[in-house]
């Protein structure tokens, strides 16, 4: 691969309108702005990141997480660009790489767009509705790949669908994002037939042709049937996400009293040398508020990780352009940083992600999504029933519930459920059970 072809401002679905002229805003900056003003992005404010949506204590939701990932991704990409610029100075590749920070920032903004309500447990609930629940009875209606799409339902693949699919009444190409931004969000560029033990993949069968079109334009190689190399910018987006969810989850757990101030200080100071620790402890002595002390450490940790990940990206430029799969950038940082990050990860899995409040959301979300899947799927597949007729009146018009194919009709339900906020899903659950009525 080469940077000149990997960086393209052509827009999916609008290729015939491609304009090579230079405008006030680049097309990649327009990608960013287009997403900021979109309805799916706004809905992220009411989707769980890890902890229950805030009461009196603010914790991160999907929207604030995505904004922070975008900020970190832009900074990391800018550092990498400044270092790569020396290698490519005066070349066409150097001029193309100037767009790197804006592409990565836009991709980071989009990366969680397809996640369903109630955090990662929502993905698992949808997948197991097909593999363990009432969806098992539908297996005979689908090809192997279509069935694999459902039993491995993936927020990453759903993000690509949200951005590219032509929903009813919408334009061709979905949000008509640039090819480079679209390729930069696909962390797992292979079909559901090629899932690994982690059950991850990058696009549904319905969007495979769109991804192939993007890959062909950017000259991203297909290394084996249905498996492509990653666009190099994916590594920057992935690292920004890894940094933010891990470090910000630690900070949120401190605000909620799950981890003590001493616990968090020990975790975050482990990223630094003895001299740096002494300097930071002097700085914190001027801060009386424990939350401010943790915030100060968090900013220093993110800064150190951003710089180290950018260095790892630059050091591996040749391997990335060869299409070689390398380790995530957070595993290629300096040993002390990687070790400290792993320490945060161990504590997060043992004390945060299994905290009672988090498990309560997982349990409630599982019941709510399972019920909605049962009810909505029955209505779409059996529209002749009286209750189905009533329920289908509530389905947003953008979802093709009357599609000719079974695969497309089932996808319309998944589009609706995965697009719901936590609050909307809970409210609909209550109404369908007769536990809530509209205010008169």
Buried (B, 14 or more C-beta within 10 A) or exposed (E): BEBBBBBBBBBBBBBEEEEEEEEEEBBBBBBBEBBEEBEBBEBBBBBBBBBBBEEEEEBBBBBBBBBBBBBBBBBBBBBBBBBBBEEBEEEEBBBBBEBBBBBBBBBBBBBBBBBBBBBBBBBBBBBBBBBEBEBEEBEEBBEEBBBBBBBBBBBBBBBBBBBBBBBEEEEEBBBBBBBBBBBBBBBBBBBBBBBEEEBBBBBBBBBBEBBBBBBEBBEBEBBEEBBBBBBBBBBBBBBBBBBBBBBBBBBBBBBBEBBEEEBBBEBBBBBBEEEEBEEBEEEBEEEEEBEEBBBBBBEBBBEBBBBBBBBBBBEBBEEBBEBEEBEBBBBBBBEBBBEBBBBBBEBBEEBBBEBEEBEEBBEBBBEBBBBBBBBBBBBBBEBEEEEBEEBBEEBEEBBBBEBEEBBBBBBBBBBBBBBBBBBBBBEBBEEBEEEEEEEE
